[in-house]
Amino acid sequence: MNELIEKLALCVERGKVNKSAPYPPDLRNQEGADELTQQALAAGTGPDLILKACNDGMERIGAKFGRNEVFVPELLMAAKAMNAVMAHLKPFFQAGTVKKKGTFVLGTVAGDLHDIGKNLVGMVVAGNGWEVVDIGVDVKPGKFIEKIKEHPGCIVGLSALLTTTMASMAKTVQEIKTQLPSSVILVGGAPLSADAAAKMGADAYAPDPQGAVMFLSTYAA
């Protein structure tokens, strides 16, 4: 069984979705995350152990991404493989068999329509056992506040790619903190830095998806 779990983690890390998937070339015609998850469940493996394998695979590819050893396409393929696993685990989440670590409300701030970075963070965070509430792009402060109220105790993620939307992000942070002072806000995006995040009043800055996961781990249930 350990061998099956290790193979599953490798498939997530390498982005091997299923047997018919041509990527990655060196794993062509081999079973992927989809088939291995089904086999593991059929063999009586607990969903928590399967989720841990998924987490391990995403952690490894995330670390490689942080070291510039892989790039966005590889991370996207890993996320696809992870999603294949999560599709089989969804009923266990809904039944409460697998406990979520928490809720992460995520969106790109008003004035910015970019979503690649946001989507990557969302997929990696979901793969690490969090419920991700993605509220899209060009999100006004009021929408963030509405969703935070709907999900008490959630962590909030603000994303932006454009330098011109830094003021919008700062305004969003300020409005959230004014109305909901206990909210924990994580920000990220190309124009940002830890200093910029601190100046706008955010609780933390994540330079990449793995950084977001590391921060969220301190708040996991």
Z-matrix of the N, CA and C atoms (Angstrom, degrees):
N
C 1 1.465
C 2 1.531 1 111.35
N 3 1.335 2 116.52 1 -37.98
C 4 1.454 3 119.56 2 177.68
C 5 1.520 4 111.52 3 -58.72
N 6 1.330 5 115.62 4 -37.59
C 7 1.459 6 119.99 5 179.96
C 8 1.528 7 110.61 6 -64.73
N 9 1.327 8 116.77 7 -39.74
C 10 1.468 9 120.97 8 178.95
C 11 1.528 10 110.58 9 -64.33
N 12 1.325 11 116.76 10 -43.06
C 13 1.457 12 121.56 11 179.59
C 14 1.533 13 110.54 12 -65.14
N 15 1.324 14 116.19 13 -40.66
C 16 1.466 15 120.02 14 178.40
C 17 1.529 16 110.93 15 -64.24
N 18 1.335 17 116.48 16 -39.27
C 19 1.466 18 120.34 17 177.38
C 20 1.521 19 110.68 18 -63.94
N 21 1.330 20 115.72 19 -39.69
C 22 1.464 21 120.49 20 179.48
C 23 1.525 22 110.61 21 -63.20
N 24 1.328 23 116.65 22 -44.92
C 25 1.466 24 120.46 23 178.32
C 26 1.521 25 110.93 24 -60.90
N 27 1.340 26 115.98 25 -39.58
C 28 1.464 27 120.44 26 179.17
C 29 1.528 28 110.77 27 -65.31
N 30 1.335 29 116.89 28 -40.72
C 31 1.469 30 120.17 29 179.90
C 32 1.528 31 110.98 30 -63.77
N 33 1.318 32 116.77 31 -38.39
C 34 1.468 33 119.48 32 177.03
C 35 1.523 34 109.39 33 -66.31
N 36 1.320 35 116.53 34 -47.50
C 37 1.468 36 120.56 35 -179.97
C 38 1.524 37 111.56 36 -58.44
N 39 1.332 38 117.34 37 -42.91
C 40 1.462 39 121.15 38 -175.08
C 41 1.528 40 113.02 39 -88.03
N 42 1.326 41 117.84 40 -9.16
C 43 1.460 42 120.13 41 179.35
C 44 1.509 43 114.03 42 79.41
N 45 1.328 44 116.98 43 31.50
C 46 1.470 45 121.60 44 177.73
C 47 1.529 46 107.74 45 -90.57
N 48 1.333 47 115.81 46 101.45
C 49 1.462 48 121.07 47 -172.25
C 50 1.523 49 111.71 48 -74.22
N 51 1.326 50 116.59 49 -53.28
C 52 1.464 51 121.30 50 179.98
C 53 1.528 52 109.36 51 -154.22
N 54 1.314 53 115.93 52 179.17
C 55 1.473 54 120.24 53 -174.06
C 56 1.520 55 112.17 54 -62.67
N 57 1.334 56 117.43 55 -35.52
C 58 1.467 57 120.47 56 -177.00
C 59 1.525 58 113.12 57 -79.69
N 60 1.330 59 117.01 58 -11.48
C 61 1.464 60 119.91 59 -178.35
C 62 1.530 61 110.43 60 -69.36
N 63 1.339 62 118.12 61 130.39
C 64 1.464 63 120.79 62 -179.03
C 65 1.522 64 113.78 63 -77.01
N 66 1.335 65 116.98 64 -12.45
C 67 1.474 66 121.11 65 -177.25
C 68 1.524 67 108.97 66 -107.54
N 69 1.345 68 116.09 67 141.22
C 70 1.473 69 128.89 68 -9.10
C 71 1.527 70 110.55 69 -77.93
N 72 1.338 71 117.63 70 152.66
C 73 1.472 72 121.06 71 -173.64
C 74 1.522 73 114.14 72 -55.50
N 75 1.335 74 117.79 73 -35.71
C 76 1.467 75 119.47 74 -176.56
C 77 1.527 76 112.42 75 -74.20
N 78 1.344 77 117.91 76 -9.82
C 79 1.460 78 121.07 77 176.74
C 80 1.527 79 111.75 78 -111.50
N 81 1.326 80 116.18 79 16.56
C 82 1.467 81 121.07 80 -179.08
C 83 1.529 82 110.39 81 -57.20
N 84 1.333 83 115.79 82 138.20
C 85 1.468 84 124.51 83 178.31
C 86 1.529 85 113.75 84 69.37
N 87 1.331 86 117.29 85 7.34
C 88 1.454 87 119.91 86 174.34
C 89 1.526 88 109.59 87 -97.51
N 90 1.303 89 116.30 88 154.74
C 91 1.463 90 119.94 89 179.19
C 92 1.524 91 110.04 90 -63.93
N 93 1.326 92 114.52 91 146.06
C 94 1.457 93 119.74 92 -177.16
C 95 1.515 94 112.49 93 -112.67
N 96 1.324 95 115.36 94 -164.08
C 97 1.462 96 121.30 95 -176.42
C 98 1.531 97 112.09 96 -59.85
N 99 1.307 98 117.42 97 -36.29
C 100 1.457 99 122.08 98 -178.76
C 101 1.524 100 110.90 99 -61.73
N 102 1.332 101 116.12 100 -55.20
C 103 1.467 102 120.23 101 -177.42
C 104 1.529 103 111.84 102 -66.24
N 105 1.320 104 116.78 103 -41.08
C 106 1.468 105 120.23 104 -176.72
C 107 1.527 106 111.89 105 -66.72
N 108 1.339 107 116.21 106 -34.65
C 109 1.462 108 119.10 107 176.76
C 110 1.521 109 110.59 108 -66.04
N 111 1.329 110 116.56 109 -42.82
C 112 1.464 111 120.26 110 178.03
C 113 1.526 112 110.88 111 -61.13
N 114 1.339 113 116.07 112 -42.27
C 115 1.463 114 120.23 113 179.53
C 116 1.530 115 111.09 114 -64.29
N 117 1.315 116 115.65 115 -41.72
C 118 1.463 117 119.81 116 -178.49
C 119 1.530 118 110.85 117 -64.22
N 120 1.321 119 116.45 118 -43.84
C 121 1.462 120 119.91 119 178.97
C 122 1.524 121 111.18 120 -65.08
N 123 1.337 122 116.13 121 -41.35
C 124 1.470 123 120.66 122 179.61
C 125 1.528 124 111.34 123 -64.03
N 126 1.331 125 116.26 124 -29.42
C 127 1.469 126 120.81 125 -179.66
C 128 1.526 127 112.09 126 -84.49
N 129 1.326 128 116.12 127 -0.15
C 130 1.451 129 119.84 128 177.28
C 131 1.515 130 115.23 129 91.35
N 132 1.328 131 116.78 130 11.76
C 133 1.461 132 119.30 131 177.53
C 134 1.524 133 109.75 132 -68.55
N 135 1.307 134 116.33 133 134.26
C 136 1.456 135 120.31 134 -178.84
C 137 1.514 136 111.55 135 -67.87
N 138 1.324 137 117.71 136 145.52
C 139 1.471 138 120.80 137 179.84
C 140 1.526 139 112.80 138 -60.81
N 141 1.335 140 117.26 139 -28.79
C 142 1.470 141 119.97 140 178.35
C 143 1.528 142 110.99 141 -63.52
N 144 1.342 143 116.41 142 -39.90
C 145 1.456 144 120.41 143 -179.80
C 146 1.529 145 110.66 144 -69.52
N 147 1.327 146 116.03 145 -36.83
C 148 1.463 147 120.38 146 177.32
C 149 1.530 148 109.81 147 -66.03
N 150 1.329 149 116.17 148 -42.27
C 151 1.463 150 120.09 149 178.41
C 152 1.522 151 110.41 150 -63.01
N 153 1.326 152 117.27 151 -38.16
C 154 1.463 153 120.59 152 178.41
C 155 1.530 154 110.51 153 -62.39
N 156 1.345 155 117.21 154 -39.80
C 157 1.463 156 120.32 155 177.14
C 158 1.518 157 110.76 156 -61.76
N 159 1.333 158 114.83 157 -41.24
C 160 1.463 159 120.73 158 177.01
C 161 1.525 160 110.17 159 -61.92
N 162 1.316 161 116.11 160 -45.72
C 163 1.460 162 121.10 161 178.65
C 164 1.517 163 111.37 162 -59.92
N 165 1.343 164 116.03 163 -43.71
C 166 1.469 165 120.58 164 -179.00
C 167 1.529 166 110.72 165 -61.16
N 168 1.337 167 115.62 166 -44.48
C 169 1.461 168 119.47 167 179.82
C 170 1.517 169 112.24 168 -63.37
N 171 1.341 170 116.44 169 -43.34
C 172 1.456 171 120.32 170 179.76
C 173 1.526 172 111.30 171 -68.75
N 174 1.327 173 116.67 172 -33.74
C 175 1.462 174 119.70 173 177.99
C 176 1.525 175 110.58 174 -65.23
N 177 1.338 176 116.61 175 -40.64
C 178 1.466 177 120.11 176 -179.10
C 179 1.525 178 111.50 177 -68.08
N 180 1.344 179 117.37 178 -43.87
C 181 1.463 180 118.91 179 -179.47
C 182 1.525 181 109.54 180 -70.51
N 183 1.346 182 116.69 181 -32.79
C 184 1.459 183 119.90 182 177.21
C 185 1.516 184 111.88 183 -65.23
N 186 1.336 185 116.24 184 -39.41
C 187 1.461 186 120.21 185 177.99
C 188 1.524 187 110.58 186 -66.13
N 189 1.330 188 116.72 187 -39.42
C 190 1.470 189 120.47 188 177.78
C 191 1.530 190 110.44 189 -64.02
N 192 1.338 191 115.47 190 -39.95
C 193 1.464 192 120.17 191 178.70
C 194 1.529 193 110.04 192 -62.57
N 195 1.315 194 115.67 193 -41.12
C 196 1.459 195 120.17 194 179.11
C 197 1.519 196 112.83 195 -64.45
N 198 1.339 197 116.45 196 -27.76
C 199 1.468 198 121.19 197 178.83
C 200 1.523 199 112.24 198 -93.26
N 201 1.339 200 116.93 199 6.41
C 202 1.475 201 122.61 200 -178.43
C 203 1.527 202 112.57 201 61.61
N 204 1.343 203 116.28 202 29.31
C 205 1.463 204 120.50 203 176.49
C 206 1.532 205 111.21 204 -88.68
N 207 1.318 206 116.53 205 -21.98
C 208 1.463 207 122.87 206 172.11
C 209 1.524 208 106.67 207 -134.21
N 210 1.349 209 114.93 208 169.89
C 211 1.463 210 118.87 209 -175.16
C 212 1.528 211 110.65 210 -129.66
N 213 1.307 212 117.23 211 -174.35
C 214 1.464 213 121.44 212 -173.20
C 215 1.533 214 113.48 213 -53.84
N 216 1.359 215 120.60 214 -43.75
C 217 1.475 216 118.49 215 -179.72
C 218 1.526 217 112.93 216 -58.13
N 219 1.340 218 117.10 217 -40.74
C 220 1.465 219 120.06 218 179.29
C 221 1.530 220 110.96 219 -66.49
N 222 1.315 221 116.08 220 -38.02
C 223 1.466 222 119.92 221 179.02
C 224 1.523 223 110.52 222 -67.37
N 225 1.309 224 116.71 223 -38.65
C 226 1.464 225 120.60 224 177.84
C 227 1.523 226 111.34 225 -64.20
N 228 1.329 227 117.31 226 -39.61
C 229 1.464 228 120.44 227 178.97
C 230 1.531 229 110.47 228 -67.34
N 231 1.332 230 116.48 229 -38.88
C 232 1.460 231 119.33 230 176.57
C 233 1.525 232 110.02 231 -61.99
N 234 1.329 233 116.42 232 -39.80
C 235 1.464 234 120.80 233 179.10
C 236 1.530 235 110.61 234 -64.97
N 237 1.325 236 117.64 235 -36.70
C 238 1.469 237 120.49 236 177.47
C 239 1.526 238 110.66 237 -64.28
N 240 1.335 239 115.80 238 -42.70
C 241 1.462 240 119.65 239 178.09
C 242 1.528 241 110.21 240 -63.76
N 243 1.323 242 115.52 241 -41.22
C 244 1.457 243 120.38 242 177.94
C 245 1.524 244 110.98 243 -61.29
N 246 1.324 245 116.83 244 -40.98
C 247 1.460 246 120.86 245 179.70
C 248 1.519 247 111.56 246 -63.69
N 249 1.342 248 116.57 247 -32.38
C 250 1.465 249 120.48 248 176.87
C 251 1.523 250 110.25 249 -64.34
N 252 1.325 251 116.12 250 -38.10
C 253 1.463 252 120.63 251 176.40
C 254 1.526 253 109.98 252 -67.67
N 255 1.328 254 116.26 253 -47.85
C 256 1.463 255 120.97 254 -175.28
C 257 1.527 256 112.09 255 -62.65
N 258 1.323 257 117.67 256 -29.53
C 259 1.466 258 120.47 257 178.27
C 260 1.525 259 110.37 258 -60.85
N 261 1.338 260 116.88 259 -36.57
C 262 1.465 261 120.68 260 178.78
C 263 1.532 262 111.78 261 -78.51
N 264 1.338 263 116.97 262 -25.82
C 265 1.462 264 120.19 263 -177.64
C 266 1.531 265 112.78 264 -88.90
N 267 1.334 266 116.63 265 -13.01
C 268 1.465 267 120.37 266 -176.19
C 269 1.529 268 113.05 267 -53.53
N 270 1.348 269 119.29 268 -44.02
C 271 1.469 270 118.86 269 179.32
C 272 1.531 271 112.69 270 -60.57
N 273 1.325 272 117.13 271 -31.65
C 274 1.468 273 120.56 272 179.84
C 275 1.533 274 110.74 273 -72.38
N 276 1.337 275 115.82 274 -35.91
C 277 1.462 276 119.42 275 175.12
C 278 1.529 277 109.71 276 -63.80
N 279 1.331 278 115.28 277 -45.92
C 280 1.460 279 120.02 278 -177.08
C 281 1.521 280 111.76 279 -64.62
N 282 1.331 281 115.78 280 -33.16
C 283 1.462 282 120.25 281 -179.26
C 284 1.522 283 112.40 282 -83.06
N 285 1.332 284 115.93 283 -8.82
C 286 1.454 285 119.65 284 -179.74
C 287 1.512 286 113.34 285 85.48
N 288 1.354 287 117.72 286 4.59
C 289 1.466 288 121.28 287 179.02
C 290 1.520 289 109.99 288 -65.20
N 291 1.334 290 115.36 289 -40.17
C 292 1.467 291 120.48 290 175.85
C 293 1.526 292 107.59 291 -105.07
N 294 1.306 293 116.53 292 123.62
C 295 1.454 294 120.89 293 -179.06
C 296 1.519 295 110.87 294 -86.96
N 297 1.328 296 116.13 295 127.44
C 298 1.459 297 119.90 296 176.76
C 299 1.521 298 110.16 297 -70.98
N 300 1.319 299 116.39 298 150.15
C 301 1.460 300 121.30 299 179.85
C 302 1.524 301 111.81 300 -76.65
N 303 1.321 302 116.00 301 -21.02
C 304 1.452 303 120.62 302 -177.80
C 305 1.511 304 110.00 303 158.88
N 306 1.328 305 116.62 304 -173.76
C 307 1.462 306 122.04 305 -179.24
C 308 1.520 307 109.33 306 -119.50
N 309 1.323 308 115.16 307 135.62
C 310 1.462 309 122.70 308 -178.62
C 311 1.519 310 108.11 309 -122.39
N 312 1.326 311 116.72 310 109.48
C 313 1.464 312 121.82 311 177.29
C 314 1.521 313 107.87 312 -89.28
N 315 1.323 314 116.39 313 123.73
C 316 1.460 315 121.46 314 -168.89
C 317 1.525 316 111.62 315 -131.34
N 318 1.347 317 116.56 316 137.41
C 319 1.454 318 119.86 317 176.99
C 320 1.516 319 111.69 318 -164.52
N 321 1.344 320 115.25 319 158.93
C 322 1.461 321 122.19 320 173.70
C 323 1.531 322 107.65 321 -91.03
N 324 1.307 323 117.06 322 134.44
C 325 1.468 324 121.14 323 -171.09
C 326 1.529 325 112.81 324 -68.72
N 327 1.314 326 115.23 325 164.24
C 328 1.465 327 122.86 326 -178.32
C 329 1.529 328 111.40 327 -55.53
N 330 1.331 329 114.89 328 136.19
C 331 1.457 330 120.81 329 178.93
C 332 1.514 331 114.10 330 92.74
N 333 1.330 332 117.21 331 -6.09
C 334 1.467 333 121.15 332 -177.65
C 335 1.528 334 108.89 333 -123.67
N 336 1.327 335 117.05 334 126.22
C 337 1.469 336 121.90 335 -176.87
C 338 1.526 337 112.67 336 -104.75
N 339 1.324 338 117.57 337 6.97
C 340 1.467 339 120.14 338 -177.44
C 341 1.533 340 110.77 339 -79.78
N 342 1.325 341 115.54 340 136.12
C 343 1.469 342 117.03 341 -177.06
C 344 1.524 343 114.65 342 -133.45
N 345 1.342 344 119.45 343 -0.52
C 346 1.462 345 119.45 344 -177.00
C 347 1.529 346 110.69 345 -62.55
N 348 1.329 347 116.28 346 -49.95
C 349 1.459 348 119.51 347 179.58
C 350 1.515 349 111.91 348 -61.44
N 351 1.325 350 116.08 349 -44.09
C 352 1.464 351 121.07 350 178.34
C 353 1.519 352 110.95 351 -58.96
N 354 1.319 353 115.98 352 -45.66
C 355 1.462 354 120.36 353 -178.37
C 356 1.523 355 111.89 354 -63.88
N 357 1.331 356 116.25 355 -40.34
C 358 1.462 357 120.00 356 178.27
C 359 1.525 358 110.70 357 -61.54
N 360 1.324 359 115.72 358 -46.97
C 361 1.461 360 119.71 359 179.03
C 362 1.526 361 110.02 360 -60.00
N 363 1.332 362 116.19 361 -44.88
C 364 1.461 363 120.16 362 -179.36
C 365 1.514 364 112.54 363 -59.67
N 366 1.333 365 117.14 364 -43.02
C 367 1.459 366 120.69 365 -178.31
C 368 1.522 367 111.53 366 -67.55
N 369 1.324 368 116.42 367 -42.60
C 370 1.464 369 119.91 368 -178.96
C 371 1.532 370 110.50 369 -68.05
N 372 1.321 371 116.86 370 -41.44
C 373 1.468 372 120.86 371 179.03
C 374 1.532 373 110.17 372 -64.51
N 375 1.335 374 117.25 373 -42.87
C 376 1.466 375 120.69 374 177.90
C 377 1.525 376 110.47 375 -61.72
N 378 1.324 377 115.94 376 -38.97
C 379 1.459 378 119.99 377 179.44
C 380 1.512 379 113.35 378 -66.44
N 381 1.317 380 115.86 379 -15.91
C 382 1.454 381 120.70 380 177.94
C 383 1.524 382 112.32 381 -99.46
N 384 1.317 383 116.08 382 17.78
C 385 1.461 384 120.17 383 170.14
C 386 1.512 385 117.05 384 93.40
N 387 1.325 386 117.97 385 12.82
C 388 1.463 387 121.60 386 178.43
C 389 1.523 388 110.67 387 -99.20
N 390 1.314 389 115.57 388 149.08
C 391 1.470 390 119.97 389 169.42
C 392 1.520 391 107.01 390 -83.16
N 393 1.336 392 116.60 391 121.47
C 394 1.460 393 121.08 392 -179.10
C 395 1.530 394 109.17 393 -105.04
N 396 1.327 395 115.59 394 123.37
C 397 1.462 396 121.72 395 175.76
C 398 1.521 397 106.57 396 -105.57
N 399 1.329 398 115.96 397 96.73
C 400 1.468 399 121.65 398 -177.06
C 401 1.522 400 108.55 399 -89.35
N 402 1.329 401 116.31 400 115.57
C 403 1.473 402 119.49 401 -176.73
C 404 1.525 403 112.43 402 -102.41
N 405 1.349 404 115.89 403 12.90
C 406 1.450 405 119.92 404 169.06
C 407 1.517 406 116.08 405 90.86
N 408 1.341 407 115.05 406 -153.71
C 409 1.459 408 122.00 407 -175.90
C 410 1.530 409 110.10 408 -115.50
N 411 1.345 410 115.21 409 166.91
C 412 1.472 411 121.09 410 179.56
C 413 1.530 412 110.82 411 52.62
N 414 1.339 413 114.48 412 46.54
C 415 1.468 414 120.08 413 -174.79
C 416 1.528 415 110.55 414 -91.76
N 417 1.312 416 115.99 415 122.17
C 418 1.466 417 121.38 416 179.45
C 419 1.531 418 110.21 417 -76.45
N 420 1.332 419 117.30 418 156.70
C 421 1.469 420 121.01 419 -178.62
C 422 1.526 421 113.51 420 -52.65
N 423 1.323 422 116.34 421 -40.25
C 424 1.462 423 120.10 422 -178.72
C 425 1.514 424 113.33 423 -59.92
N 426 1.334 425 116.74 424 -34.76
C 427 1.459 426 120.81 425 179.65
C 428 1.529 427 110.17 426 -69.16
N 429 1.344 428 116.87 427 -41.55
C 430 1.463 429 119.70 428 175.92
C 431 1.530 430 110.03 429 -59.25
N 432 1.322 431 115.90 430 -46.55
C 433 1.471 432 120.64 431 -177.64
C 434 1.526 433 110.56 432 -61.91
N 435 1.323 434 116.61 433 -41.21
C 436 1.461 435 121.35 434 178.21
C 437 1.533 436 110.95 435 -59.05
N 438 1.343 437 116.00 436 -45.34
C 439 1.464 438 120.07 437 -177.30
C 440 1.530 439 111.81 438 -71.33
N 441 1.330 440 116.62 439 -34.57
C 442 1.469 441 119.77 440 177.17
C 443 1.523 442 109.83 441 -62.67
N 444 1.330 443 116.31 442 -40.84
C 445 1.462 444 120.51 443 178.56
C 446 1.529 445 111.21 444 -65.80
N 447 1.331 446 116.39 445 -32.82
C 448 1.467 447 120.55 446 179.01
C 449 1.524 448 112.02 447 -72.32
N 450 1.352 449 116.15 448 -22.95
C 451 1.470 450 121.04 449 -176.61
C 452 1.531 451 109.21 450 -127.42
N 453 1.335 452 117.66 451 73.88
C 454 1.468 453 120.91 452 -178.19
C 455 1.534 454 111.76 453 -55.17
N 456 1.318 455 115.41 454 136.16
C 457 1.456 456 119.90 455 178.88
C 458 1.519 457 114.87 456 85.10
N 459 1.329 458 117.01 457 2.19
C 460 1.462 459 119.96 458 -178.55
C 461 1.533 460 111.13 459 -71.67
N 462 1.332 461 114.68 460 160.95
C 463 1.459 462 121.63 461 168.87
C 464 1.521 463 106.47 462 -98.66
N 465 1.337 464 117.52 463 145.16
C 466 1.466 465 121.22 464 -176.11
C 467 1.527 466 109.94 465 -111.10
N 468 1.332 467 115.96 466 133.36
C 469 1.457 468 121.12 467 177.50
C 470 1.518 469 111.09 468 -116.49
N 471 1.331 470 117.37 469 123.79
C 472 1.463 471 122.26 470 177.71
C 473 1.522 472 108.96 471 -111.34
N 474 1.333 473 116.31 472 131.81
C 475 1.459 474 121.20 473 -179.06
C 476 1.520 475 110.73 474 -122.15
N 477 1.335 476 116.10 475 148.99
C 478 1.467 477 121.71 476 174.96
C 479 1.520 478 108.67 477 -157.90
N 480 1.315 479 116.46 478 147.22
C 481 1.458 480 121.02 479 177.17
C 482 1.523 481 111.79 480 -112.61
N 483 1.320 482 116.08 481 -29.51
C 484 1.462 483 120.88 482 -174.36
C 485 1.529 484 112.23 483 -89.67
N 486 1.308 485 115.95 484 135.86
C 487 1.464 486 120.50 485 175.34
C 488 1.521 487 110.65 486 -59.44
N 489 1.322 488 115.77 487 -34.36
C 490 1.469 489 121.05 488 -177.59
C 491 1.526 490 112.71 489 -67.56
N 492 1.332 491 117.67 490 -15.75
C 493 1.471 492 119.04 491 -179.53
C 494 1.528 493 112.37 492 -100.17
N 495 1.322 494 117.49 493 8.65
C 496 1.461 495 119.87 494 176.47
C 497 1.527 496 111.31 495 -62.54
N 498 1.331 497 116.30 496 -37.12
C 499 1.466 498 119.98 497 178.03
C 500 1.526 499 110.18 498 -64.69
N 501 1.332 500 116.73 499 -37.71
C 502 1.456 501 121.60 500 177.75
C 503 1.524 502 110.59 501 -64.89
N 504 1.331 503 116.14 502 -40.44
C 505 1.463 504 119.56 503 178.53
C 506 1.528 505 110.31 504 -64.95
N 507 1.334 506 116.44 505 -44.26
C 508 1.463 507 120.31 506 179.27
C 509 1.527 508 111.01 507 -60.61
N 510 1.328 509 116.52 508 -41.53
C 511 1.463 510 121.02 509 178.74
C 512 1.527 511 110.84 510 -62.90
N 513 1.338 512 115.81 511 -40.35
C 514 1.462 513 120.35 512 179.71
C 515 1.519 514 110.78 513 -64.21
N 516 1.341 515 115.92 514 -45.11
C 517 1.470 516 120.15 515 178.17
C 518 1.531 517 109.94 516 -58.66
N 519 1.320 518 116.46 517 -45.90
C 520 1.465 519 121.16 518 -177.06
C 521 1.521 520 111.65 519 -63.45
N 522 1.349 521 116.39 520 -41.95
C 523 1.466 522 119.27 521 -178.43
C 524 1.525 523 111.19 522 -68.89
N 525 1.330 524 116.10 523 -39.36
C 526 1.468 525 118.84 524 178.24
C 527 1.530 526 110.21 525 -63.99
N 528 1.331 527 116.06 526 -46.27
C 529 1.460 528 120.23 527 -178.09
C 530 1.533 529 112.08 528 -66.36
N 531 1.341 530 116.20 529 -31.27
C 532 1.466 531 119.97 530 178.79
C 533 1.526 532 111.07 531 -69.90
N 534 1.345 533 116.06 532 -45.14
C 535 1.462 534 119.74 533 -176.67
C 536 1.523 535 113.32 534 -84.82
N 537 1.346 536 115.72 535 -32.73
C 538 1.466 537 120.65 536 -177.22
C 539 1.527 538 108.51 537 -133.62
N 540 1.326 539 117.24 538 75.14
C 541 1.468 540 122.11 539 -171.12
C 542 1.524 541 115.23 540 -58.27
N 543 1.334 542 117.71 541 -25.79
C 544 1.461 543 119.62 542 -177.83
C 545 1.526 544 113.22 543 -83.23
N 546 1.342 545 117.04 544 -3.70
C 547 1.470 546 120.51 545 -178.97
C 548 1.521 547 110.97 546 -62.69
N 549 1.336 548 115.26 547 138.94
C 550 1.467 549 122.06 548 176.21
C 551 1.524 550 107.60 549 -101.65
N 552 1.337 551 116.14 550 121.11
C 553 1.465 552 121.12 551 -173.39
C 554 1.527 553 110.80 552 -117.61
N 555 1.325 554 114.55 553 126.77
C 556 1.468 555 123.13 554 175.70
C 557 1.512 556 107.91 555 -111.40
N 558 1.329 557 118.23 556 131.48
C 559 1.466 558 120.98 557 -179.67
C 560 1.526 559 110.07 558 -120.07
N 561 1.333 560 115.07 559 154.94
C 562 1.456 561 120.16 560 178.53
C 563 1.509 562 111.22 561 -161.46
N 564 1.323 563 115.55 562 161.94
C 565 1.462 564 121.03 563 -179.75
C 566 1.509 565 110.47 564 144.61
N 567 1.312 566 115.52 565 157.73
C 568 1.464 567 121.87 566 -173.60
C 569 1.526 568 115.01 567 -53.97
N 570 1.339 569 120.38 568 -41.46
C 571 1.474 570 119.03 569 -175.82
C 572 1.527 571 113.73 570 -78.38
N 573 1.319 572 117.45 571 -5.79
C 574 1.461 573 120.77 572 -170.32
C 575 1.527 574 113.21 573 -89.33
N 576 1.319 575 113.71 574 165.54
C 577 1.463 576 122.97 575 173.21
C 578 1.520 577 106.77 576 -149.63
N 579 1.311 578 116.56 577 170.22
C 580 1.460 579 119.75 578 178.02
C 581 1.529 580 110.58 579 -62.38
N 582 1.326 581 116.48 580 -37.80
C 583 1.468 582 120.32 581 179.30
C 584 1.522 583 111.25 582 -64.46
N 585 1.346 584 115.81 583 -44.25
C 586 1.462 585 120.33 584 179.99
C 587 1.525 586 110.47 585 -62.98
N 588 1.330 587 116.11 586 -40.04
C 589 1.462 588 120.62 587 179.80
C 590 1.523 589 110.20 588 -63.20
N 591 1.333 590 115.92 589 -43.62
C 592 1.465 591 120.25 590 -179.57
C 593 1.529 592 111.51 591 -64.12
N 594 1.335 593 116.11 592 -40.04
C 595 1.463 594 120.24 593 -178.39
C 596 1.526 595 111.96 594 -65.16
N 597 1.330 596 116.61 595 -33.58
C 598 1.468 597 118.22 596 -179.17
C 599 1.525 598 112.18 597 -86.20
N 600 1.333 599 116.65 598 -2.93
C 601 1.458 600 119.75 599 174.80
C 602 1.512 601 115.77 600 94.05
N 603 1.335 602 116.48 601 8.90
C 604 1.460 603 119.51 602 177.70
C 605 1.526 604 110.09 603 -72.69
N 606 1.319 605 116.33 604 156.74
C 607 1.463 606 120.61 605 -179.42
C 608 1.522 607 112.80 606 -79.17
N 609 1.332 608 117.21 607 -27.40
C 610 1.463 609 119.68 608 -178.45
C 611 1.519 610 110.44 609 -163.08
N 612 1.335 611 114.30 610 163.99
C 613 1.464 612 122.98 611 176.98
C 614 1.519 613 107.79 612 -126.09
N 615 1.324 614 116.76 613 135.56
C 616 1.462 615 121.61 614 176.22
C 617 1.524 616 108.95 615 -119.18
N 618 1.329 617 118.24 616 122.84
C 619 1.458 618 120.58 617 -179.01
C 620 1.531 619 113.67 618 -77.55
N 621 1.347 620 116.61 619 -17.03
C 622 1.463 621 120.36 620 -176.74
C 623 1.532 622 108.76 621 -158.23
N 624 1.351 623 117.32 622 172.54
C 625 1.468 624 119.62 623 -177.95
C 626 1.526 625 113.72 624 -57.06
N 627 1.334 626 116.80 625 -40.01
C 628 1.453 627 118.60 626 -178.86
C 629 1.527 628 111.31 627 -66.55
N 630 1.321 629 116.16 628 -32.67
C 631 1.455 630 119.65 629 175.53
C 632 1.516 631 111.14 630 -63.54
N 633 1.343 632 116.08 631 -37.49
C 634 1.462 633 120.00 632 177.32
C 635 1.526 634 110.61 633 -64.48
N 636 1.328 635 116.19 634 -43.26
C 637 1.461 636 120.64 635 179.47
C 638 1.526 637 110.68 636 -62.15
N 639 1.335 638 116.56 637 -42.27
C 640 1.460 639 120.48 638 -179.74
C 641 1.527 640 111.09 639 -62.35
N 642 1.334 641 116.25 640 -41.96
C 643 1.458 642 119.48 641 178.18
C 644 1.526 643 110.68 642 -65.14
N 645 1.324 644 116.41 643 -46.18
C 646 1.459 645 120.24 644 -177.51
C 647 1.523 646 112.21 645 -64.32
N 648 1.328 647 117.12 646 -27.89
C 649 1.460 648 119.90 647 -178.09
C 650 1.523 649 112.02 648 -60.60
N 651 1.326 650 116.54 649 -25.15
C 652 1.468 651 119.46 650 179.78
C 653 1.527 652 111.73 651 -75.81
N 654 1.343 653 116.29 652 -11.66
C 655 1.469 654 121.13 653 179.96
C 656 1.517 655 112.19 654 -114.42
N 657 1.334 656 117.95 655 6.04
C 658 1.457 657 121.66 656 -176.54
C 659 1.525 658 110.92 657 -63.58
N 660 1.325 659 115.23 658 141.93
C 661 1.459 660 120.39 659 179.19
C 662 1.522 661 110.76 660 -67.87
